[in-house]
C-alpha cells in the first residue's frame, strides 16, 4: 500500500484522525493485537484445542484474506487495464504459484523459509502503508517523518523475524543445527535488539514531541505505529519444545498472534474501499458491489475461499509424499499470488490505481 495518502471521507468530521470512525478503526486497525493475544491466552489455558482454534484462525483470517486481492478482478472498471498488462496481472501470479508448488516439492524447507521471509516483507509493507494513512490524517506530512517511522517498522520486524528463523530452527534445516546456541549468535542478537530498541525509542519520542509541538491529536497514529513495531514480538516469548514438529507448531502460534492484526487490517482496508466505492450510484450496479460493500457477504465469500485453501492444507498435512508437498506448495502459491497482486493493486504511483482505487480510500 502507498504511504503517500491523505484521506478526508465525508463520514468523518473535519480534522478527525480516524480513517473512518473510532469503532471501525479499533475493530480493524488498532485493536486486532488484542485478538491475537486472546488467542494465545486461550490455547495456553486449553492446549488440547490448539489445533481446531488455530485452523479456524488460518481459514477465516489468513486464507480468507488472500481472496480479497482476487476480488479486484471482478470489478469491470479494472478488467481492461488488467488485460492490457496481462504479464503483470495474470502471467506473473501464475508463475509464482507454480514455482511455489514445484519448489516445495523439491526443496521444502528452503521454500518454507522463503515464504516466511516474503510474508514478513509483505506484512511490513502493509503496515507502513496504513501508517501513512494515519500519518497524513494527523497532518504529519514531513518526508523525514515518513522515512523514520517506516524505517523503524522495517528494522524492528526484520530483527525479530530473523531471530525467529533461528529460534524456531528454520536455519537448522538450511545450514545445520546449533547456530542459535552459539555465543557469537547471541552477541549479534543482543546488538541487533539494542539497536532496534534505541531507534524505535527515538522515533517514539520524536512522534510524541511533534504531536505536542503541533498541538494535534496523534493518538491513533502513534498507537498504530507501536502495534506495527511490536507485531513480531511473539517470537521472543512463545515457548519452543524439543522436536521438529513442536518448533513448527510454535512458529504457527507466533504467526497467528502476530499476523491476526495484519489479516484484519486487510479486511478493513478492502471493506473501506468497497463500502466507499459501491455505495456510489455509478458503481452500485456492478455484480460484485453487494459482496464488497456489505461486510457479512464479504466474510462469507472470504471464508468459502479459506475453506478451499484449507482443504489443500489438510492434504499437505495428511500425505507425507510429493502429493502432500504439492498441496502445501499450492497453499504457499496462493499466498505468493496475493503478495504480488498487492504490490500491483495498491501501487499509487500507477495512474490507473490513483484514479480507480485511491479516491475510495478518501
Secondary structure, DSSP 4 states (H G I P E B T S, - for coil): --S------TTSPTT--SSS-HHHHIIIIISHHHHHHHHHHHHHH-GGGHHHHHHHHIIIIIIHHHHHHHGGGG-HHHHHHHHHTHIIIIIHHHHHHHHHHHHHHHSHHHHHHHHHHHHHHHHHHHHHHHHHHHHHHTT---HHHHHHHHHHHHHHHHHHHHHHHHHTTHHHHHH-TTGGGSHHHHHHHHHHHHHHHHHHHHHHHHHHHHHHHHT---HHHHHHHHHHHTGGGHHHHS---SSHHHHHHHHHHHHHHHHHHHHHHHHHHHHHHHHHHHTSTTTTTSTTHHHHHSHHHHHHHHHHHHHHHHHHHHHHHH--SHHHHHHHHHHHHHHHHHHHHHHHHT-TTSHHHHHHTGGGG-
